[in-house]
Amino acid sequence: MASTALLALCSTGAFTGLAVEAGAGVCHATPIYASHSWHEATFRLDVAGSTLSRYLRELLVSGFPYLQQQALTRKAITQLKKRCCYVSLDFERDLHNPARHHPASFLMSNGCSVHLSSERFLCPEPIFQPGLVGQAEPGLHVLAFQALQKMPETLRERLAHTVVLAGGSTLFPGFPERLEKELEAQCQCHGFTALRPHLVANPRRGTAVWTGGSMVASLCSFQRSWMTRGMYQECGSRLVHEVFN
């Protein structure tokens, strides 16, 4: 049992920073200071990879009536999302200016060719604008700012200096640049001009939590945190929380 946010930071060699996770089911913004998660300053967004896949499917069904819905399998949608979609750095401008679209074609498993245009950057946009999929929550960049805002003033600058991205839904081209741009805008807009967020976007951030876990487990000090079968049989399940918290 471990904090995924902490493991994401560990994968970069850091033990203090802001972990911004965007996976398949949920997104989190979690401040970590000296290896400890600040739960009261952690924010959650229930829009993530699976939501984006459903949204892309809706866009395809709406825009391409000739597609047979049975051809739009979860696997096909996932492949399409990973290969063709990207995050716009200026969403409103791109949306209303077709000349700024970057069309792409994708061959479906049934032999149909899909020609994508605005769908490419519409798909991941709900992470920044959850209202596109009917959610009233703020976007991930707002939650990341709120996480920094809720921390003690003396720690904010250190946390902002190491904003670590983790999870498969952060792998869209343009995601790190857009998040950094939006997070900086939030800081400036709310008077936190001294904060200069610096994003850490490792190319392998999709598996950052697993990488961090393997690094932590390889430490000699980690063995002192093991819980043996004998300990569990003696004390029961309550020991799980005593040992790992």
MARPAVEX-90807 format. One record per residue (C-alpha): x, z, y; residue in one letter; residue number from 1. Coordinates in nm, 3 decimals. Example, Ala and Ser with C-alpha at 12.3 -4.5 7.8 and 13.67 -1.06 7.14 Angstrom:
<nodes>
<xx 1.230, zz 0.780, yy -0.450, aa A, i 1>
<xx 1.367, zz 0.714, yy -0.106, aa S, i 2>
</nodes>
This chain:
<nodes>
<xx 0.000, zz 0.000, yy 0.000, aa M, i 1>
<xx 0.147, zz -0.103, yy 0.335, aa A, i 2>
<xx 0.047, zz -0.222, yy 0.679, aa S, i 3>
<xx 0.048, zz -0.601, yy 0.679, aa T, i 4>
<xx 0.130, zz -0.594, yy 1.050, aa A, i 5>
<xx 0.440, zz -0.382, yy 0.988, aa L, i 6>
<xx 0.551, zz -0.607, yy 0.703, aa L, i 7>
<xx 0.509, zz -0.911, yy 0.928, aa A, i 8>
<xx 0.742, zz -0.749, yy 1.181, aa L, i 9>
<xx 0.987, zz -0.652, yy 0.908, aa C, i 10>
<xx 1.012, zz -1.016, yy 0.803, aa S, i 11>
<xx 1.177, zz -1.086, yy 1.140, aa T, i 12>
<xx 1.399, zz -0.777, yy 1.130, aa G, i 13>
<xx 1.193, zz -0.595, yy 1.394, aa A, i 14>
<xx 1.031, zz -0.252, yy 1.373, aa F, i 15>
<xx 0.871, zz -0.251, yy 1.718, aa T, i 16>
<xx 0.645, zz -0.524, yy 1.852, aa G, i 17>
<xx 0.298, zz -0.671, yy 1.852, aa L, i 18>
<xx 0.190, zz -0.835, yy 1.526, aa A, i 19>
<xx -0.065, zz -1.113, yy 1.573, aa V, i 20>
<xx -0.204, zz -1.210, yy 1.233, aa E, i 21>
<xx -0.436, zz -1.501, yy 1.166, aa A, i 22>
<xx -0.504, zz -1.558, yy 0.799, aa G, i 23>
<xx -0.789, zz -1.691, yy 0.589, aa A, i 24>
<xx -1.052, zz -1.423, yy 0.648, aa G, i 25>
<xx -0.965, zz -1.227, yy 0.960, aa V, i 26>
<xx -0.732, zz -1.203, yy 1.262, aa C, i 27>
<xx -0.567, zz -0.885, yy 1.391, aa H, i 28>
<xx -0.358, zz -0.783, yy 1.690, aa A, i 29>
<xx -0.164, zz -0.468, yy 1.595, aa T, i 30>
<xx 0.095, zz -0.282, yy 1.805, aa P, i 31>
<xx 0.383, zz -0.138, yy 1.602, aa I, i 32>
<xx 0.625, zz 0.115, yy 1.750, aa Y, i 33>
<xx 0.918, zz 0.249, yy 1.548, aa A, i 34>
<xx 0.751, zz 0.134, yy 1.223, aa S, i 35>
<xx 0.420, zz 0.306, yy 1.300, aa H, i 36>
<xx 0.094, zz 0.115, yy 1.351, aa S, i 37>
<xx -0.124, zz 0.219, yy 1.645, aa W, i 38>
<xx -0.468, zz 0.197, yy 1.487, aa H, i 39>
<xx -0.652, zz 0.294, yy 1.806, aa E, i 40>
<xx -0.494, zz -0.007, yy 1.981, aa A, i 41>
<xx -0.561, zz -0.253, yy 1.697, aa T, i 42>
<xx -0.819, zz -0.525, yy 1.750, aa F, i 43>
<xx -0.990, zz -0.749, yy 1.495, aa R, i 44>
<xx -1.142, zz -1.097, yy 1.515, aa L, i 45>
<xx -1.372, zz -1.217, yy 1.237, aa D, i 46>
<xx -1.287, zz -1.581, yy 1.296, aa V, i 47>
<xx -1.003, zz -1.717, yy 1.085, aa A, i 48>
<xx -0.907, zz -1.990, yy 0.839, aa G, i 49>
<xx -1.225, zz -1.994, yy 0.631, aa S, i 50>
<xx -1.439, zz -2.006, yy 0.947, aa T, i 51>
<xx -1.233, zz -2.298, yy 1.076, aa L, i 52>
<xx -1.281, zz -2.483, yy 0.746, aa S, i 53>
<xx -1.659, zz -2.442, yy 0.768, aa R, i 54>
<xx -1.653, zz -2.556, yy 1.129, aa Y, i 55>
<xx -1.447, zz -2.864, yy 1.041, aa L, i 56>
<xx -1.694, zz -2.948, yy 0.765, aa R, i 57>
<xx -1.982, zz -2.927, yy 1.015, aa E, i 58>
<xx -1.794, zz -3.156, yy 1.254, aa L, i 59>
<xx -1.734, zz -3.408, yy 0.977, aa L, i 60>
<xx -2.094, zz -3.405, yy 0.854, aa V, i 61>
<xx -2.216, zz -3.448, yy 1.212, aa S, i 62>
<xx -1.969, zz -3.717, yy 1.310, aa G, i 63>
<xx -1.950, zz -3.916, yy 0.987, aa F, i 64>
<xx -2.299, zz -3.944, yy 0.829, aa P, i 65>
<xx -2.169, zz -4.193, yy 0.573, aa Y, i 66>
<xx -1.959, zz -3.924, yy 0.408, aa L, i 67>
<xx -2.115, zz -3.784, yy 0.095, aa Q, i 68>
<xx -2.127, zz -3.407, yy 0.132, aa Q, i 69>
<xx -2.014, zz -3.360, yy -0.227, aa Q, i 70>
<xx -1.687, zz -3.531, yy -0.129, aa A, i 71>
<xx -1.622, zz -3.259, yy 0.129, aa L, i 72>
<xx -1.492, zz -3.005, yy -0.119, aa T, i 73>
<xx -1.313, zz -2.692, yy -0.009, aa R, i 74>
<xx -0.983, zz -2.841, yy -0.127, aa K, i 75>
<xx -1.039, zz -3.165, yy 0.065, aa A, i 76>
<xx -1.132, zz -2.979, yy 0.384, aa I, i 77>
<xx -0.827, zz -2.751, yy 0.352, aa T, i 78>
<xx -0.595, zz -3.048, yy 0.308, aa Q, i 79>
<xx -0.751, zz -3.226, yy 0.603, aa L, i 80>
<xx -0.722, zz -2.916, yy 0.820, aa K, i 81>
<xx -0.356, zz -2.858, yy 0.732, aa K, i 82>
<xx -0.246, zz -3.219, yy 0.770, aa R, i 83>
<xx -0.440, zz -3.338, yy 1.071, aa C, i 84>
<xx -0.549, zz -3.051, yy 1.296, aa C, i 85>
<xx -0.362, zz -2.905, yy 1.592, aa Y, i 86>
<xx -0.420, zz -2.667, yy 1.882, aa V, i 87>
<xx -0.475, zz -2.818, yy 2.225, aa S, i 88>
<xx -0.269, zz -2.675, yy 2.510, aa L, i 89>
<xx -0.542, zz -2.772, yy 2.760, aa D, i 90>
<xx -0.868, zz -2.779, yy 2.567, aa F, i 91>
<xx -1.114, zz -2.867, yy 2.843, aa E, i 92>
<xx -0.898, zz -3.149, yy 2.977, aa R, i 93>
<xx -0.840, zz -3.293, yy 2.631, aa D, i 94>
<xx -1.207, zz -3.264, yy 2.536, aa L, i 95>
<xx -1.331, zz -3.461, yy 2.836, aa H, i 96>
<xx -1.056, zz -3.725, yy 2.840, aa N, i 97>
<xx -1.064, zz -3.950, yy 2.531, aa P, i 98>
<xx -0.734, zz -4.104, yy 2.642, aa A, i 99>
<xx -0.567, zz -3.773, yy 2.557, aa R, i 100>
<xx -0.699, zz -3.771, yy 2.200, aa H, i 101>
<xx -0.459, zz -3.849, yy 1.917, aa H, i 102>
<xx -0.658, zz -4.026, yy 1.645, aa P, i 103>
<xx -0.552, zz -3.992, yy 1.283, aa A, i 104>
<xx -0.681, zz -4.120, yy 0.950, aa S, i 105>
<xx -0.718, zz -3.929, yy 0.628, aa F, i 106>
<xx -0.806, zz -4.067, yy 0.284, aa L, i 107>
<xx -1.061, zz -3.853, yy 0.101, aa M, i 108>
<xx -1.054, zz -3.803, yy -0.276, aa S, i 109>
<xx -1.351, zz -4.040, yy -0.320, aa N, i 110>
<xx -1.164, zz -4.322, yy -0.148, aa G, i 111>
<xx -1.339, zz -4.290, yy 0.190, aa C, i 112>
<xx -1.116, zz -4.301, yy 0.494, aa S, i 113>
<xx -1.195, zz -4.056, yy 0.775, aa V, i 114>
<xx -1.079, zz -4.140, yy 1.127, aa H, i 115>
<xx -1.045, zz -3.821, yy 1.331, aa L, i 116>
<xx -1.022, zz -3.792, yy 1.706, aa S, i 117>
<xx -1.136, zz -3.480, yy 1.898, aa S, i 118>
<xx -1.211, zz -3.310, yy 1.563, aa E, i 119>
<xx -0.836, zz -3.259, yy 1.525, aa R, i 120>
<xx -0.817, zz -3.004, yy 1.807, aa F, i 121>
<xx -1.179, zz -2.887, yy 1.794, aa L, i 122>
<xx -1.125, zz -2.734, yy 1.449, aa C, i 123>
<xx -0.881, zz -2.450, yy 1.541, aa P, i 124>
<xx -1.025, zz -2.386, yy 1.889, aa E, i 125>
<xx -1.269, zz -2.108, yy 1.775, aa P, i 126>
<xx -0.970, zz -1.874, yy 1.735, aa I, i 127>
<xx -0.939, zz -1.892, yy 2.114, aa F, i 128>
<xx -1.309, zz -1.954, yy 2.183, aa Q, i 129>
<xx -1.518, zz -1.782, yy 1.912, aa P, i 130>
<xx -1.834, zz -1.887, yy 2.097, aa G, i 131>
<xx -1.793, zz -2.234, yy 1.948, aa L, i 132>
<xx -1.898, zz -2.091, yy 1.612, aa V, i 133>
<xx -2.157, zz -1.851, yy 1.750, aa G, i 134>
<xx -1.940, zz -1.540, yy 1.775, aa Q, i 135>
<xx -1.957, zz -1.320, yy 2.083, aa A, i 136>
<xx -1.610, zz -1.170, yy 2.036, aa E, i 137>
<xx -1.320, zz -1.247, yy 2.271, aa P, i 138>
<xx -1.052, zz -1.490, yy 2.158, aa G, i 139>
<xx -0.735, zz -1.380, yy 1.981, aa L, i 140>
<xx -0.527, zz -1.407, yy 2.299, aa H, i 141>
<xx -0.764, zz -1.163, yy 2.474, aa V, i 142>
<xx -0.743, zz -0.918, yy 2.185, aa L, i 143>
<xx -0.364, zz -0.942, yy 2.188, aa A, i 144>
<xx -0.365, zz -0.853, yy 2.557, aa F, i 145>
<xx -0.609, zz -0.566, yy 2.503, aa Q, i 146>
<xx -0.380, zz -0.429, yy 2.232, aa A, i 147>
<xx -0.089, zz -0.425, yy 2.480, aa L, i 148>
<xx -0.312, zz -0.284, yy 2.755, aa Q, i 149>
<xx -0.418, zz 0.009, yy 2.539, aa K, i 150>
<xx -0.060, zz 0.117, yy 2.469, aa M, i 151>
<xx 0.127, zz 0.367, yy 2.689, aa P, i 152>
<xx 0.274, zz 0.197, yy 2.994, aa E, i 153>
<xx 0.629, zz 0.289, yy 2.894, aa T, i 154>
<xx 0.599, zz 0.091, yy 2.568, aa L, i 155>
<xx 0.418, zz -0.224, yy 2.680, aa R, i 156>
<xx 0.723, zz -0.421, yy 2.788, aa E, i 157>
<xx 0.906, zz -0.357, yy 2.461, aa R, i 158>
<xx 0.604, zz -0.457, yy 2.258, aa L, i 159>
<xx 0.543, zz -0.772, yy 2.463, aa A, i 160>
<xx 0.904, zz -0.875, yy 2.411, aa H, i 161>
<xx 0.840, zz -0.916, yy 2.036, aa T, i 162>
<xx 0.504, zz -1.076, yy 1.961, aa V, i 163>
<xx 0.531, zz -1.178, yy 1.596, aa V, i 164>
<xx 0.297, zz -1.442, yy 1.454, aa L, i 165>
<xx 0.194, zz -1.420, yy 1.088, aa A, i 166>
<xx -0.056, zz -1.590, yy 0.861, aa G, i 167>
<xx -0.147, zz -1.944, yy 0.761, aa G, i 168>
<xx -0.383, zz -2.000, yy 1.054, aa S, i 169>
<xx -0.092, zz -1.966, yy 1.299, aa T, i 170>
<xx 0.074, zz -2.274, yy 1.148, aa L, i 171>
<xx -0.128, zz -2.529, yy 1.346, aa F, i 172>
<xx 0.100, zz -2.735, yy 1.571, aa P, i 173>
<xx 0.064, zz -2.603, yy 1.924, aa G, i 174>
<xx -0.061, zz -2.258, yy 1.818, aa F, i 175>
<xx 0.244, zz -2.056, yy 1.938, aa P, i 176>
<xx 0.260, zz -2.242, yy 2.270, aa E, i 177>
<xx -0.112, zz -2.199, yy 2.337, aa R, i 178>
<xx -0.112, zz -1.830, yy 2.247, aa L, i 179>
<xx 0.190, zz -1.761, yy 2.465, aa E, i 180>
<xx 0.034, zz -1.952, yy 2.754, aa K, i 181>
<xx -0.300, zz -1.771, yy 2.722, aa E, i 182>
<xx -0.139, zz -1.429, yy 2.677, aa L, i 183>
<xx 0.075, zz -1.478, yy 2.986, aa E, i 184>
<xx -0.236, zz -1.581, yy 3.180, aa A, i 185>
<xx -0.416, zz -1.263, yy 3.070, aa Q, i 186>
<xx -0.122, zz -1.050, yy 3.187, aa C, i 187>
<xx -0.109, zz -1.223, yy 3.526, aa Q, i 188>
<xx -0.487, zz -1.217, yy 3.573, aa C, i 189>
<xx -0.513, zz -0.842, yy 3.509, aa H, i 190>
<xx -0.216, zz -0.741, yy 3.724, aa G, i 191>
<xx 0.038, zz -0.686, yy 3.446, aa F, i 192>
<xx 0.289, zz -0.913, yy 3.617, aa T, i 193>
<xx 0.590, zz -0.729, yy 3.473, aa A, i 194>
<xx 0.491, zz -0.823, yy 3.118, aa L, i 195>
<xx 0.658, zz -1.138, yy 2.991, aa R, i 196>
<xx 0.534, zz -1.198, yy 2.636, aa P, i 197>
<xx 0.788, zz -1.352, yy 2.401, aa H, i 198>
<xx 0.651, zz -1.500, yy 2.082, aa L, i 199>
<xx 0.841, zz -1.500, yy 1.753, aa V, i 200>
<xx 0.709, zz -1.791, yy 1.547, aa A, i 201>
<xx 0.913, zz -1.816, yy 1.227, aa N, i 202>
<xx 0.858, zz -2.150, yy 1.049, aa P, i 203>
<xx 0.770, zz -1.951, yy 0.734, aa R, i 204>
<xx 0.527, zz -1.721, yy 0.911, aa R, i 205>
<xx 0.250, zz -1.823, yy 0.673, aa G, i 206>
<xx 0.406, zz -1.592, yy 0.413, aa T, i 207>
<xx 0.560, zz -1.343, yy 0.658, aa A, i 208>
<xx 0.380, zz -1.041, yy 0.508, aa V, i 209>
<xx 0.508, zz -1.119, yy 0.157, aa W, i 210>
<xx 0.859, zz -1.179, yy 0.293, aa T, i 211>
<xx 0.852, zz -0.848, yy 0.479, aa G, i 212>
<xx 0.727, zz -0.671, yy 0.167, aa G, i 213>
<xx 1.012, zz -0.805, yy -0.043, aa S, i 214>
<xx 1.264, zz -0.697, yy 0.222, aa M, i 215>
<xx 1.122, zz -0.344, yy 0.242, aa V, i 216>
<xx 1.104, zz -0.310, yy -0.137, aa A, i 217>
<xx 1.471, zz -0.406, yy -0.167, aa S, i 218>
<xx 1.587, zz -0.113, yy 0.048, aa L, i 219>
<xx 1.741, zz 0.183, yy -0.133, aa C, i 220>
<xx 1.537, zz 0.418, yy 0.086, aa S, i 221>
<xx 1.218, zz 0.258, yy -0.045, aa F, i 222>
<xx 1.268, zz 0.414, yy -0.387, aa Q, i 223>
<xx 1.206, zz 0.757, yy -0.236, aa R, i 224>
<xx 0.854, zz 0.640, yy -0.155, aa S, i 225>
<xx 0.766, zz 0.544, yy -0.510, aa W, i 226>
<xx 0.478, zz 0.715, yy -0.685, aa M, i 227>
<xx 0.537, zz 0.750, yy -1.056, aa T, i 228>
<xx 0.276, zz 0.747, yy -1.329, aa R, i 229>
<xx 0.352, zz 1.113, yy -1.397, aa G, i 230>
<xx 0.286, zz 1.204, yy -1.032, aa M, i 231>
<xx -0.045, zz 1.017, yy -1.038, aa Y, i 232>
<xx -0.155, zz 1.178, yy -1.364, aa Q, i 233>
<xx -0.074, zz 1.521, yy -1.226, aa E, i 234>
<xx -0.234, zz 1.489, yy -0.880, aa C, i 235>
<xx -0.488, zz 1.208, yy -0.907, aa G, i 236>
<xx -0.590, zz 0.940, yy -0.661, aa S, i 237>
<xx -0.557, zz 1.163, yy -0.352, aa R, i 238>
<xx -0.180, zz 1.130, yy -0.391, aa L, i 239>
<xx -0.200, zz 0.759, yy -0.304, aa V, i 240>
<xx -0.286, zz 0.836, yy 0.058, aa H, i 241>
<xx -0.046, zz 1.131, yy 0.082, aa E, i 242>
<xx 0.248, zz 0.922, yy -0.034, aa V, i 243>
<xx 0.179, zz 0.594, yy 0.144, aa F, i 244>
<xx 0.048, zz 0.725, yy 0.473, aa N, i 245>
</nodes>
